[in-house]
Amino acid sequence: MSRALPQTEPLSGLPERVTIYEVGARDGLQNEKAVVPTEVKAQFVRRLLAAGLETVETTSFVSPRWVPQLADASELLADLGDAGRGPLRPVLVPNERGLDRAMESGVGAVAIFGSATETFAQKNLGRSRPESVEMFAPVVRRAQEAGMWVRAYVSMCFGDPWEGPVPVAQVADACAELMDLGCDQLSIGDTIGTGTAGHVEALLGELDQRGIGVDRIGVHFHDTYGQALTNTLTALRAGVSVVDASTGGLGGCPYAKSATGNLATEDLVWLLDGAGVETGVDLDALVATSVWMAQQLGKPSPSRVVKALAGA
């Protein structure tokens, strides 16, 4: 296949530039059963940066009992040095203990992770939704006092494997609770990939009614039912300009077994390149990185673009 492709034909209604919030090194690897060596993770992050990805979520300071794969967070950041720090290298923190560890590593940005449903809050955080908000409040306050950028993830925004459909108003309530703590950005997550274009439009409209505009929202779609790109395009046409994606389509959720891989960064870049939207990402370098990481993991990448270009 010629790398003159995709042919660029501008698509109306899209932002001129999209920020890709790369989650492959954290969300992409956290569900891998075999522990990936720290040096491989560090090389993965460096390759992502070299491919032009500016915002890369590097790791998570959660308890090793929860996510053994990320038990080496401090060691990884020490290996990365300055490349792993700053406002464009967020790390996930669940509580003040995690924040303490992150601050010891000199990070400049953190993310908290809440839930739109009670069941997932209990399974993922071990506490109720209101209790989780109470837990996050001092994390956000202390991070802001330290001059950090803070993101709020909300999971199960488009459906829950235990509770089923989640009312849009309920999701907006959960989002508003975390944003009211003072977070800089909200990421709405389709954790099990059941969202559809109309659902995306409805939720963004409800969030706007709550005073959370698209300028403060990122979207995080899983591709379980093949809807991730369609849902992303819907969000972009509504004015969203931050999209979460995982190189190679890696990822899932250890607490929601029906959650399959994230939207593949390569598939997203192919769409945006073809539409004339700037990302700053070198697709060839990204595909090469995915092929390399697939070799480290011993399994092929699920990204369609990786399969097409690597095969060619």
Disulfide bonds with the S-S distance in Angstrom:
none
